[in-house]
Amino acid sequence: MTLDLETAAKERGIKYFLVSYTDLFGTQRAKLVPAAAIKSTCKNGAGFAGFATWLDMSPADADLLAVPDPDGLIQLPWKPEVGWLPADLVMDGKPVEQGPRNILKRLIKEAAREGLQMKTGVECEFFLITPCGSEPADMADKQMKPCYDQSALMRRYDVITEICDAMLALGWKPYQNDHEDANGQFEMNWDYDDALVTADRHAFFKYMTRSIAEKHGLRATFMPKPFMDLTGSGCHAHVSLWRDGENVFADRSDEIGMSQLGYHFIGGLIHSADALAAITNPCVNSYKRINAPRTTSGATWAPNTVTYTGNNRTHMIRIPDGGRFEFRLADGAANPYLLQAGILAAGLDGMRNKRDPGKRLDINMYTDGHTVEGVKQLPLNMLDAMRALDRCDVLNDAFGSFVPSYLKLKQEEWNAYCRHLTQWERDTTLDC
């Protein structure tokens, strides 16, 4: 039964609701609605000018309406008088096809017609940096191999535990927090769930982490590669597929516990990986993470080839346990809804077409990848990924009109990047 938000506001002491949607570039947009007006907002939606955000619209378009999903309500733990509501985009009485949450919901329904439910968990890596963004905020965090550094973790105890306590209060079942492989970098894990629930929580987690960091005089960034010599921030997704309460990826007779259906799903991701990168690695900076030179810690921990393996972190897809896999391509800039939608679309295509993922490789791809012939490479830059997406029938069919809209806006972003003159160009070319 759908939650009655008026009643919930009275019972929980909520004075305002943040009616929020995520645009094509992953930016969260919102209107602050007083609790007294939430009933009419649920019926009519909160009005926006779509052109003013990263959506492929014009100033002449009708009102963009964000219709809140009451079942997605999250009360802000650090400001409990406010409730956050994910919203679905509507225009002229119809769902907006390019709306990221709308796309994911449509694909979830498509899978449900086949009796399938995708469950996922995400590992959101982020940096705590100075407010100006120039460097990690912890001046004492200088180790060459800082991963799991106990002292560096505890110096940020107040921030990390406030975020973790918030997740505990929200019932997300967080289970581990750690200092990651770069100086100033952290990861926080919570339990997996339905793909839409995970996407909503992922979107809220990014907002919550930034907000709590600001409370402590810090800045949290999910930028894929904010510092060239340090490991970048990934957003690994752990994926399983369920039917009638049973994990259809699990198969005890397989050497590493993956069913044939699971291999076909992986085969779909491998088939569309170069195009999928335009969605899971959506910005210019993304390709400084997946095509990065060795970092000060000794490894990038990011894939650079389209391969899968068992419990080995040098590949794009890792199968650490039976019945699930880890998709390691995505980075911190990934749109939470498009990340899940891309995985589901490519995976369903793999299952329907029985796509062969190829031979499992158990080698260290960082040191021995050159010894394997015929391995697909990931795009070298955002433009290559965009061109791959444009050519990809699988994702064009699954995402519909989103793809040309997304590519139009991304082309504008790429052109803006190309108009930027770097100091490197001057240093290496002034005396040509």
PADRENZA-387158 format. One record per residue (C-alpha): residue number from 0; residue in one letter; x, y, z. Coordinates in steps of 0.2 Angstrom, whole numbers, padded with zeros to 4 digits. Layout:
BEGIN
 kelum lomi  east north    up
   NUM    A     X     Y     Z
...
This chain:
BEGIN
 kelum lomi  east north    up
     0    M  0000  0000  0000
     1    T  0007  0017 -0005
     2    L  0012  0028  0010
     3    D  0001  0042  0014
     4    L  0014  0057  0015
     5    E  0002  0069  0025
     6    T  0000  0056  0039
     7    A  0019  0051  0038
     8    A  0023  0070  0040
     9    K  0013  0072  0056
    10    E  0019  0056  0064
    11    R  0037  0059  0060
    12    G  0038  0077  0062
    13    I  0042  0081  0044
    14    K  0039  0099  0040
    15    Y  0046  0099  0022
    16    F  0049  0087  0008
    17    L  0063  0088 -0005
    18    V  0055  0082 -0021
    19    S  0070  0076 -0031
    20    Y  0075  0070 -0048
    21    T  0091  0065 -0056
    22    D  0095  0073 -0073
    23    L  0104  0065 -0087
    24    F  0121  0070 -0080
    25    G  0118  0064 -0063
    26    T  0114  0081 -0055
    27    Q  0101  0080 -0042
    28    R  0087  0093 -0044
    29    A  0074  0097 -0031
    30    K  0060  0108 -0024
    31    L  0057  0111 -0006
    32    V  0038  0107 -0003
    33    P  0030  0111  0014
    34    A  0021  0096  0021
    35    A  0004  0106  0020
    36    A  0006  0105  0001
    37    I  0012  0088 -0001
    38    K -0005  0080 -0005
    39    S -0007  0091 -0021
    40    T  0011  0089 -0026
    41    C  0009  0070 -0026
    42    K -0006  0072 -0037
    43    N  0000  0086 -0049
    44    G  0019  0085 -0047
    45    A  0032  0099 -0043
    46    G  0035  0110 -0058
    47    F  0052  0113 -0066
    48    A  0058  0120 -0082
    49    G  0067  0105 -0090
    50    F  0079  0115 -0101
    51    A  0086  0123 -0085
    52    T  0093  0106 -0080
    53    W  0103  0093 -0090
    54    L  0089  0086 -0100
    55    D  0086  0088 -0119
    56    M  0073  0101 -0119
    57    S  0070  0118 -0124
    58    P  0063  0134 -0116
    59    A  0047  0132 -0126
    60    D  0043  0115 -0118
    61    A  0028  0113 -0106
    62    D  0031  0111 -0088
    63    L  0042  0097 -0082
    64    L  0033  0088 -0068
    65    A  0042  0078 -0055
    66    V  0029  0066 -0047
    67    P  0036  0060 -0030
    68    D  0036  0041 -0026
    69    P  0030  0040 -0008
    70    D  0037  0023 -0006
    71    G  0055  0030 -0008
    72    L  0053  0042  0006
    73    I  0069  0045  0016
    74    Q  0069  0056  0031
    75    L  0086  0066  0032
    76    P  0095  0059  0048
    77    W  0105  0075  0050
    78    K  0089  0086  0047
    79    P  0074  0075  0052
    80    E  0061  0089  0049
    81    V  0065  0086  0030
    82    G  0060  0071  0020
    83    W  0068  0066  0003
    84    L  0057  0059 -0011
    85    P  0063  0052 -0027
    86    A  0052  0058 -0041
    87    D  0047  0052 -0059
    88    L  0047  0064 -0073
    89    V  0031  0068 -0082
    90    M  0027  0080 -0096
    91    D  0010  0083 -0105
    92    G  0003  0068 -0095
    93    K  0016  0056 -0101
    94    P  0031  0049 -0093
    95    V  0047  0058 -0100
    96    E  0056  0044 -0110
    97    Q  0073  0051 -0106
    98    G  0070  0052 -0087
    99    P  0084  0041 -0079
   100    R  0072  0034 -0066
   101    N  0058  0031 -0078
   102    I  0070  0021 -0089
   103    L  0076  0010 -0075
   104    K  0057  0007 -0069
   105    R  0053  0002 -0087
   106    L  0067 -0010 -0088
   107    I  0063 -0018 -0071
   108    K  0045 -0020 -0077
   109    E  0051 -0028 -0093
   110    A  0062 -0041 -0083
   111    A  0047 -0044 -0071
   112    R  0036 -0050 -0086
   113    E  0049 -0064 -0088
   114    G  0048 -0067 -0069
   115    L  0065 -0059 -0065
   116    Q  0071 -0047 -0052
   117    M  0088 -0039 -0052
   118    K  0096 -0036 -0035
   119    T  0112 -0026 -0033
   120    G  0123 -0017 -0021
   121    V  0135 -0003 -0025
   122    E  0152  0001 -0018
   123    C  0153  0020 -0018
   124    E  0171  0027 -0016
   125    F  0174  0045 -0013
   126    F  0187  0057 -0007
   127    L  0186  0069  0008
   128    I  0195  0085  0001
   129    T  0198  0103  0006
   130    P  0183  0114  0002
   131    C  0193  0122 -0013
   132    G  0196  0105 -0020
   133    S  0214  0106 -0022
   134    E  0220  0091 -0011
   135    P  0214  0078  0001
   136    A  0209  0086  0018
   137    D  0219  0076  0029
   138    M  0237  0083  0028
   139    A  0244  0068  0038
   140    D  0237  0055  0025
   141    K  0253  0053  0016
   142    Q  0256  0034  0015
   143    M  0262  0027 -0002
   144    K  0250  0012  0002
   145    P  0236  0020  0012
   146    C  0222  0007  0009
   147    Y  0214  0001  0026
   148    D  0225  0013  0035
   149    Q  0218  0012  0053
   150    S  0225  0029  0059
   151    A  0219  0039  0043
   152    L  0202  0030  0045
   153    M  0200  0035  0063
   154    R  0205  0053  0060
   155    R  0189  0054  0050
   156    Y  0179  0044  0063
   157    D  0167  0058  0066
   158    V  0162  0060  0048
   159    I  0162  0041  0043
   160    T  0152  0036  0058
   161    E  0139  0050  0056
   162    I  0136  0044  0039
   163    C  0136  0025  0044
   164    D  0124  0029  0059
   165    A  0112  0038  0047
   166    M  0112  0022  0036
   167    L  0109  0011  0052
   168    A  0094  0022  0057
   169    L  0087  0021  0039
   170    G  0088  0002  0039
   171    W  0100  0000  0025
   172    K  0111 -0012  0035
   173    P  0128 -0005  0032
   174    Y  0141 -0018  0036
   175    Q  0159 -0011  0033
   176    N  0168  0006  0031
   177    D  0186  0008  0026
   178    H  0200  0020  0020
   179    E  0203  0016  0002
   180    D  0218  0014 -0009
   181    A  0221  0033 -0012
   182    N  0225  0046  0001
   183    G  0209  0054  0007
   184    Q  0198  0041 -0001
   185    F  0185  0030  0008
   186    E  0172  0017  0004
   187    M  0156  0013  0014
   188    N  0146 -0003  0011
   189    W  0127 -0007  0014
   190    D  0117 -0022  0010
   191    Y  0110 -0026 -0008
   192    D  0092 -0024 -0013
   193    D  0081 -0023 -0028
   194    A  0089 -0012 -0042
   195    L  0077  0003 -0040
   196    V  0079  0003 -0021
   197    T  0098  0003 -0023
   198    A  0097  0016 -0036
   199    D  0087  0028 -0025
   200    R  0099  0024 -0010
   201    H  0114  0027 -0021
   202    A  0107  0044 -0026
   203    F  0103  0049 -0008
   204    F  0120  0042 -0002
   205    K  0129  0054 -0013
   206    Y  0119  0069 -0007
   207    M  0120  0063  0011
   208    T  0139  0061  0011
   209    R  0142  0078  0003
   210    S  0130  0086  0016
   211    I  0138  0078  0031
   212    A  0155  0082  0025
   213    E  0150  0100  0023
   214    K  0144  0100  0041
   215    H  0162  0095  0046
   216    G  0170  0108  0035
   217    L  0175  0096  0022
   218    R  0171  0092  0004
   219    A  0166  0075 -0002
   220    T  0169  0071 -0021
   221    F  0164  0056 -0031
   222    M  0174  0063 -0046
   223    P  0182  0048 -0055
   224    K  0200  0054 -0055
   225    P  0203  0070 -0045
   226    F  0221  0067 -0042
   227    M  0232  0060 -0057
   228    D  0244  0051 -0046
   229    L  0231  0043 -0034
   230    T  0219  0029 -0037
   231    G  0202  0034 -0044
   232    S  0185  0032 -0037
   233    G  0175  0017 -0044
   234    C  0157  0012 -0041
   235    H  0157 -0006 -0042
   236    A  0140 -0015 -0043
   237    H  0137 -0033 -0036
   238    V  0123 -0041 -0046
   239    S  0112 -0056 -0044
   240    L  0096 -0061 -0053
   241    W  0081 -0069 -0044
   242    R  0065 -0078 -0049
   243    D  0052 -0083 -0036
   244    G  0064 -0081 -0022
   245    E  0078 -0091 -0030
   246    N  0095 -0084 -0036
   247    V  0095 -0090 -0054
   248    F  0114 -0085 -0056
   249    A  0118 -0099 -0043
   250    D  0124 -0116 -0049
   251    R  0134 -0127 -0037
   252    S  0139 -0138 -0051
   253    D  0149 -0124 -0059
   254    E  0168 -0122 -0055
   255    I  0165 -0105 -0048
   256    G  0146 -0106 -0044
   257    M  0139 -0097 -0059
   258    S  0124 -0104 -0069
   259    Q  0123 -0104 -0088
   260    L  0110 -0090 -0087
   261    G  0123 -0080 -0077
   262    Y  0136 -0082 -0090
   263    H  0124 -0077 -0103
   264    F  0120 -0061 -0093
   265    I  0139 -0058 -0092
   266    G  0140 -0061 -0110
   267    G  0128 -0047 -0113
   268    L  0139 -0035 -0103
   269    I  0154 -0040 -0112
   270    H  0145 -0038 -0129
   271    S  0140 -0020 -0125
   272    A  0154 -0015 -0114
   273    D  0161 -0001 -0125
   274    A  0144  0007 -0127
   275    L  0140  0004 -0109
   276    A  0155  0014 -0104
   277    A  0147  0030 -0111
   278    I  0134  0028 -0097
   279    T  0144  0020 -0083
   280    N  0159  0031 -0086
   281    P  0150  0047 -0091
   282    C  0163  0061 -0091
   283    V  0179  0066 -0099
   284    N  0188  0063 -0082
   285    S  0182  0045 -0081
   286    Y  0194  0039 -0094
   287    K  0209  0045 -0083
   288    R  0203  0031 -0071
   289    I  0201  0017 -0083
   290    N  0216  0021 -0094
   291    A  0227  0027 -0080
   292    P  0246  0024 -0078
   293    R  0251  0015 -0062
   294    T  0247  0025 -0046
   295    T  0258  0028 -0031
   296    S  0250  0013 -0022
   297    G  0255  0002 -0036
   298    A  0239 -0002 -0045
   299    T  0224  0008 -0052
   300    W  0211 -0006 -0047
   301    A  0202 -0001 -0063
   302    P  0199 -0012 -0078
   303    N  0206 -0008 -0095
   304    T  0200 -0023 -0105
   305    V  0183 -0031 -0107
   306    T  0186 -0048 -0098
   307    Y  0179 -0058 -0084
   308    T  0187 -0069 -0071
   309    G  0185 -0078 -0054
   310    N  0190 -0069 -0038
   311    N  0203 -0057 -0047
   312    R  0202 -0038 -0046
   313    T  0211 -0034 -0062
   314    H  0196 -0038 -0074
   315    M  0180 -0029 -0079
   316    I  0170 -0042 -0071
   317    R  0174 -0052 -0056
   318    I  0165 -0068 -0049
   319    P  0170 -0068 -0031
   320    D  0156 -0080 -0025
   321    G  0144 -0092 -0033
   322    G  0128 -0083 -0038
   323    R  0134 -0065 -0041
   324    F  0147 -0055 -0050
   325    E  0155 -0038 -0047
   326    F  0154 -0026 -0062
   327    R  0170 -0015 -0059
   328    L  0169 -0003 -0074
   329    A  0158  0010 -0067
   330    D  0165  0025 -0058
   331    G  0159  0038 -0045
   332    A  0151  0050 -0059
   333    A  0139  0036 -0064
   334    N  0121  0041 -0064
   335    P  0113  0029 -0050
   336    Y  0098  0025 -0061
   337    L  0107  0024 -0078
   338    L  0120  0012 -0070
   339    Q  0107  0000 -0065
   340    A  0097  0002 -0081
   341    G  0113 -0001 -0092
   342    I  0118 -0017 -0082
   343    L  0100 -0024 -0083
   344    A  0098 -0019 -0102
   345    A  0114 -0027 -0107
   346    G  0112 -0042 -0096
   347    L  0094 -0046 -0102
   348    D  0100 -0045 -0120
   349    G  0114 -0057 -0116
   350    M  0101 -0070 -0109
   351    R  0089 -0068 -0123
   352    N  0103 -0070 -0136
   353    K  0113 -0083 -0126
   354    R  0128 -0072 -0128
   355    D  0145 -0081 -0125
   356    P  0156 -0072 -0113
   357    G  0171 -0080 -0120
   358    K  0185 -0089 -0110
   359    R  0187 -0085 -0092
   360    L  0204 -0077 -0089
   361    D  0212 -0079 -0072
   362    I  0228 -0070 -0076
   363    N  0234 -0053 -0069
   364    M  0227 -0042 -0083
   365    Y  0239 -0027 -0077
   366    T  0255 -0037 -0080
   367    D  0250 -0051 -0092
   368    G  0235 -0044 -0102
   369    H  0247 -0041 -0117
   370    T  0249 -0060 -0119
   371    V  0231 -0063 -0123
   372    E  0225 -0061 -0141
   373    G  0208 -0054 -0146
   374    V  0203 -0046 -0130
   375    K  0192 -0031 -0132
   376    Q  0199 -0014 -0126
   377    L  0188 -0001 -0117
   378    P  0186  0016 -0125
   379    L  0201  0027 -0123
   380    N  0190  0043 -0120
   381    M  0173  0049 -0119
   382    L  0171  0052 -0137
   383    D  0175  0034 -0142
   384    A  0162  0028 -0129
   385    M  0149  0040 -0136
   386    R  0152  0034 -0154
   387    A  0151  0016 -0147
   388    L  0134  0020 -0139
   389    D  0128  0028 -0155
   390    R  0132  0012 -0164
   391    C  0125  0000 -0151
   392    D  0108 -0008 -0156
   393    V  0106 -0016 -0139
   394    L  0106  0000 -0129
   395    N  0097  0010 -0142
   396    D  0083 -0002 -0142
   397    A  0082 -0003 -0123
   398    F  0084  0015 -0119
   399    G  0074  0022 -0134
   400    S  0075  0041 -0136
   401    F  0086  0043 -0121
   402    V  0101  0039 -0132
   403    P  0100  0053 -0145
   404    S  0096  0065 -0131
   405    Y  0110  0060 -0120
   406    L  0123  0060 -0135
   407    K  0117  0077 -0140
   408    L  0121  0084 -0123
   409    K  0137  0074 -0121
   410    Q  0143  0080 -0138
   411    E  0141  0098 -0131
   412    E  0151  0093 -0116
   413    W  0165  0086 -0127
   414    N  0166  0101 -0138
   415    A  0167  0112 -0122
   416    Y  0182  0101 -0116
   417    C  0190  0102 -0133
   418    R  0189  0121 -0132
   419    H  0199  0121 -0116
   420    L  0218  0124 -0119
   421    T  0229  0115 -0106
   422    Q  0245  0120 -0098
   423    W  0252  0104 -0105
   424    E  0249  0109 -0123
   425    R  0258  0125 -0120
   426    D  0273  0117 -0111
   427    T  0275  0104 -0125
   428    T  0271  0115 -0140
   429    L  0276  0133 -0138
   430    D  0293  0129 -0145
   431    C  0288  0117 -0159
